[in-house]
Amino acid sequence: MTIDYRLAREALVRSLRGEITDARVLGAIGAVPREHFLPEQLRRHAYEDRALPIARDQTISQPLMVAIMTQALSLTGDEKVLEVGTGSGYQAAILSKLAREVVSVERLPDLTRAAAHRLDELGCANVRVLQAGEELGLAEEAPFDAIIVTAGAPNVPRSLVDQLGQGGRLVVPVGDRKVQQLVRATKSLSGVSLEKLGECRFVPLIAARDGWHEHDSSKNGIRPVA
């Protein structure tokens, strides 16, 4: 059976309208072909509202979760955005429709190369995909207006908060390796405020500092940012 991906994408956008109120976010979801970011054998499932596996035991996030996280960044179009965890590149493609500049870092080299190729094919000229270094984020290009983390952290990463400009927003899943709480951290002159946005499930954020070690199974939780 031949799938009309355009009609399927339009149906997905309609299904998100009950929970997503930002018309620009819905427009971005409607403009990016999610099937392009999936293995051939899974493309028929591209517009089902669920996470799907990609290479290296990673996932492409559920469209609703992508929309929720993107909406929480409160983008207006003039921002420089950092994404930690490129994965397939789908989230970066969504951000490319909503921000001035997107920088995305990925720790797995094969995913970095594949995502960069996909985004180039789609003409996402305002996105750069870079190989992640030892430290979280990209401190040498800070400050960022917004940062999105597409993997679960044990706590709100101090190193990423430090890379935000004043008024900047960080959206990150925080919790243990299996279940997290989506958190928005907003940086201001008076400090950092935290908001809980709901339960979520992401693959672990692997990092030497402010993340999980490869085989760490301990539990943690949301803590104030010092």
Residue pairs with C-beta under 8 A, 6 or more apart in sequence:
3 43
3 44
5 33
5 35
5 46
5 47
8 46
8 47
9 29
9 30
9 33
9 34
9 47
10 30
11 47
12 29
12 30
12 47
12 49
12 63
13 26
13 29
13 30
15 49
16 26
16 29
16 49
16 63
16 64
16 67
17 26
19 64
19 67
19 68
20 26
20 64
20 67
20 68
20 71
21 71
22 70
22 71
24 75
24 77
24 97
24 98
25 67
25 70
25 71
25 94
25 98
26 67
27 97
28 70
28 94
28 95
28 97
28 98
29 63
29 66
29 67
29 94
31 97
32 90
32 93
32 94
32 97
32 122
33 46
33 122
34 46
34 47
34 60
34 63
34 90
35 43
35 46
35 47
36 118
36 121
36 122
37 54
37 60
37 88
37 89
37 90
37 93
37 118
38 45
38 46
38 52
38 54
38 60
38 88
39 54
39 55
42 52
42 53
45 52
46 52
47 63
49 62
49 63
49 64
50 62
51 59
51 60
51 61
51 62
51 65
51 201
52 59
52 60
53 59
53 60
54 60
54 87
54 88
54 111
55 110
55 111
55 114
56 108
56 110
56 111
57 203
58 87
58 88
58 108
58 111
58 203
59 87
59 203
60 87
60 88
60 90
61 69
61 87
61 90
61 91
61 150
61 202
65 200
66 90
66 91
66 94
68 182
68 197
68 198
69 91
69 148
69 150
69 171
69 182
70 91
70 94
70 95
70 98
70 148
72 169
72 171
72 182
72 184
72 197
73 79
73 81
73 146
73 148
73 169
73 171
74 146
74 169
75 81
75 95
75 98
75 99
75 146
77 98
77 99
77 100
78 99
78 100
78 145
79 99
79 100
79 101
79 144
79 145
79 146
80 99
80 100
80 101
80 103
80 144
80 145
81 95
81 99
81 101
81 102
81 103
81 144
81 145
81 146
81 147
81 148
82 102
82 103
82 104
82 105
82 137
82 138
82 141
82 144
82 146
82 147
82 148
82 160
82 163
83 91
83 92
83 95
83 102
83 103
83 104
83 105
83 147
83 148
83 149
83 150
84 104
84 105
84 132
84 136
84 137
84 147
84 148
84 149
84 150
84 151
84 160
84 205
85 104
85 105
85 106
85 107
85 149
85 150
85 151
85 205
86 92
86 104
86 105
86 106
86 111
86 112
86 115
86 129
86 150
87 106
87 111
87 115
87 150
88 111
88 114
88 115
88 118
89 104
89 114
89 115
89 116
89 118
89 119
89 129
91 104
91 148
91 150
92 102
92 104
92 115
92 119
92 124
92 127
92 129
93 118
93 119
93 122
93 124
93 127
95 102
95 127
95 148
96 102
96 119
96 124
96 126
96 127
99 126
99 145
99 146
100 126
101 126
102 124
102 126
102 127
102 128
103 127
103 128
103 130
103 138
103 141
103 144
104 115
104 127
104 128
104 129
104 130
105 129
105 130
105 131
105 132
105 133
105 137
105 138
106 112
106 115
106 129
106 130
106 131
106 132
107 131
107 132
107 206
107 207
109 131
112 129
112 130
112 131
112 132
115 129
116 129
119 127
119 129
130 138
134 208
135 159
135 207
135 208
135 209
136 157
136 159
136 160
136 205
136 207
136 209
136 210
136 211
137 147
137 157
137 159
137 160
137 163
138 163
139 159
139 162
139 163
142 162
142 163
142 164
142 165
143 163
143 164
143 165
143 166
143 168
144 163
144 164
144 165
144 168
145 164
145 165
145 167
145 168
145 169
146 164
146 168
146 169
146 170
146 171
147 160
147 163
147 164
147 168
147 169
147 170
147 171
147 172
148 170
148 171
148 172
149 157
149 160
149 170
149 171
149 172
149 173
149 205
150 202
151 173
151 202
151 203
151 204
151 205
151 206
151 211
152 173
152 174
152 175
152 176
152 177
152 180
152 200
152 201
152 202
152 203
152 204
152 205
152 212
153 172
153 173
153 174
153 180
153 205
153 210
153 211
153 212
154 174
154 175
154 176
154 211
154 212
154 218
154 220
154 221
155 174
155 210
155 220
155 221
155 222
155 223
156 170
156 172
156 174
156 183
156 185
156 192
156 194
156 222
156 223
156 225
157 170
157 172
157 205
157 207
157 210
157 211
158 210
158 225
158 226
159 209
159 210
160 170
160 172
160 210
161 170
161 185
161 187
161 192
161 225
164 170
164 185
164 187
165 187
166 187
166 188
166 189
167 186
167 187
167 188
168 186
168 187
169 184
169 185
169 186
169 187
170 184
170 185
170 186
170 187
171 182
171 183
171 184
171 185
171 197
172 182
172 183
172 185
173 180
173 181
173 182
173 183
173 200
173 201
173 202
174 180
174 181
174 182
174 183
174 220
174 221
174 222
175 181
175 220
175 221
175 222
176 218
176 219
176 220
176 221
177 204
177 212
177 216
177 217
177 219
178 201
179 199
179 200
179 201
180 199
180 200
180 201
180 202
181 196
181 197
181 198
181 199
181 200
181 222
182 196
182 197
182 198
182 199
182 200
183 194
183 195
183 196
183 197
183 222
184 194
184 195
184 197
185 192
185 193
185 194
185 195
185 225
186 192
186 193
186 195
191 225
192 225
194 222
194 224
194 225
196 222
204 211
204 212
205 211
205 212
206 212
206 213
206 214
